[in-house]
Amino acid sequence: MSTQTYPQARPPFIPATRLQHSLVAAAEKKTLVWLAERTPRWINSDHLTLLGFMAQCLAGVCYALARWNRYTLLLGIVFLALNWLGDSLDGTLARVRNCQRPRYGFYVDHIVDTFAAFLLMGGLAFSGYIHPAIAFGMLIAFLMLSIEAYLATYTLGRFQLSYWKFGPTEIRLLLAGGNLALLRWPTAKVLGTQLRLLDVGGLLGIGGMALMLIVAAIQHTRTLYHEERIS
């Protein structure tokens, strides 16, 4: 008698609801749709994902090179802009062309972001403009916040793209503004003490992300508790 088993059919995939309420979300969405409608047919979402990944890695290289030449910070802004283009347009292009791959797109987009974030913060840590512990503290806070977002996506069916009006695009704008500020003010005086500008900004960023994480974790735990209350 045959004991051969067959793989069970995969249950249907239900995409999570995307929640994007950042400061520039409305204008950004219109811009991305406009760009997607005019993107040449030979360019697809994978090309744009690769562009975003490579651009963020090269932004990290620019931070590392700023240790010897601060003007590579300006080139870093160009790569941050290209990172926005690739990372933000890939999903919009798929939706406009009605050729979405929700499981593949979600996984690839965010695993690529994880590696790219490590390389970006690694370059920043090597730049000399910030203490390496603060740079990697920012990376850890970002990854912890990302984990919370992914867990909420799986358990609640809601993918949080922004927290408190801040999303990936606002973070890129802050980094670009920081690059410009570093050219003139690499240090800042806080309570009479001269500190590196990015040390101050990095600590504020870590504190902000930590607070977002704690608040989101409490809110989502409460929601799940009420939805699955034991009678």
N, C-alpha and C positions, 0 to 999 in steps of 0.2 A: 504494500500500500504506500503510495507516495506521501511523503511528509514535506514536500516543497511548499514554502510559504511565499506569499506575494506581498509586496509593499502596499501599505494602506494608502488610499487616495489622500492627497494633501487637502486639508480643509480650506475653504475659500478665504482669501486674504481680504480683510476689510481695512482700507487705509485710515489712519488716524486723522482727526480734524486738526488742521493747522491753525495755531493761534499766533497771529503776528500783529502786535499793537505797538510797535516801536514808533519813535518820533518821526521817522522818514518813511514809514511803511507805505502810506497811500501814494506818495509821489514815486517811490521806488517801484511799486507794482506797475504803475502806468508806464514808467520808463522801460522796465524789463519786457513788458508785453510789446511795446513799440519796437524794441531791439529784436525780440524773437521773431516778429513778423517780417523783419528785414534781414534776418540772418541767412546767408547762402545755404542752399540745400545740402551741399557737401559737408557742412559743419553739423555735427550732431552733439547730443548731450555729453557723450563720453569725451569728445574733444574739449568741451568746455570744462568738464571736471578735471581733466589733466592740466588744462591751462591754469585753473585756480590753484591746484596743488603745486605745480612748478613755480608759479608766481609767489606763493606764500613761502616756499622754501628759499627762493632767491631773495625775498625780503629779509629772511633770517641771515642769509649770506651778507647782505648789505649792512645789517646791524653788526655782524662780526668784523667786517672790513672798516667800520666806522672807528674802530680802535686805533687805526692808523690814518684814516682820512674821513673827517666828519661829513664831508659833502656826499658820501655814499648814502647818507640819510635821505637826501633828496631823491636818489634813485630808488630807495626803499619805498617812497611814497608812490612812485610809478608802479612798482610791483604790488603794492597793496591795492591799487586801483584795478590792476589786472586780476588780482585774486578775487575782488568783488565781482568783476565781470564774469569770470568763469564759475565761481561758486554760487552766484545768485541766478545766473541766466540758464544754467543747465536744466534745472527743474521746470522753469517757465517755458523753455523751448519745447520740452517734452509735452507739457500740457497744451501749448498752442498747436502743436502738430498732432496731438492726440495719439502719441506713441509712448505712453507712460509705462514704466516698469517699476511699480511701487516698491516691491521688496528689494530688488537689485539696486534701485536708485537710493533708497533709504540707507541700505547697508554700505554701499560703496562711498556715498557722499560723506558719511560720518566717520567711517574708518579712515578715509583719506584725510579728513579734517583733524583726526587725532594725531596722525603722524606729522602733518604739516604744523600743527600747534607746537609739538615737541621741537621741531626744527626751528621754528620762529623764536620760541623762548630760549632755545639753546644759543642761537645767534645773539639774542639780546643779552644773555648772561655773559657772553664772551666780549661784549662791546666795550666794557669798562665804564659805561654810563649808568649801570645799575649793579647792585650787589647780586651775585649769582643766586644766593639763597632767596632773595625777593623775586627774582625772575622765575625760579622754579616753584616758588610759592604761588605765583600767579598761575602757572601751568597746572599745579595740583588743584587749585580752587576752580579753574575753568573745567578740568576733567571731572571733578566731583559734581559741579553744576550740570555738566553734560549727562552724567550717569543718572542724576535725578530726573532730567528731562526724558531720557530713554525709558526709565522705569515707569514714569507717568504715561508715556506713550503706550506702553504695553498694557498697563493695568487700568488706565482710564480712557484710552482711545483718544487722547488729546496730546498733540505734539506742540510743546511750548517753544516758540521761536524767539520770544523776547520776554524779558523780565523788567517790570517797572519802566516801560518805555525804552529799554535798552536792548538792542539785538546785535547780531554780528556786524551790520553796517555801521552802527554807532560806535562800536569798538574800533573798527578800522578808521573811522574819522578821528577818534581820540588818539590813536597811534600816529596818524598822519600829522595831526596838530602837535603832538609831542615831538615828532621829528623836527618840525619847523622851530619849535621853541628851543630845542636842544642846541641849535646852531648859535643861538644868542645867549640863552640862559641854561647852561649845563648844571648849575647849582641853584639852590633856593635857600633863603634864610627862614627858618622855622623856630619861633620862640628863642631868637637870638643865636641859633646854631646853624652853621652852614651845612647843608645836606645836598646830596645829588638830587636833581629834579625828579628823575625817574624812580629813585628810592621812595620819595614822598608819594608820587603818583602810583607806584606799584603797591605800596602799603594800603593806600586808599582803595585801590582796585581789589586787593585781596579781601579787605574788610567788607566792601560792597557785595562781592560775590558770595562771601560767607553768609552775610545777612540774607541775601536772596535765597540761598540754599536752605537755610534754617526755616525761613518763613514758608517756602514752597513745600518743604518736607512736612511741616506741621499741618498745613492746609490739606495736602493730598492724603496724609495719614488719617485726618479727621473725616475726609470725604469717603475714603475706603472703609473706614470703621462703620460709618452710618449705612453705607450701601451693603455691607456684609455683617450687619449686627447679629449676634447670636441671641436667639430668643429664649 
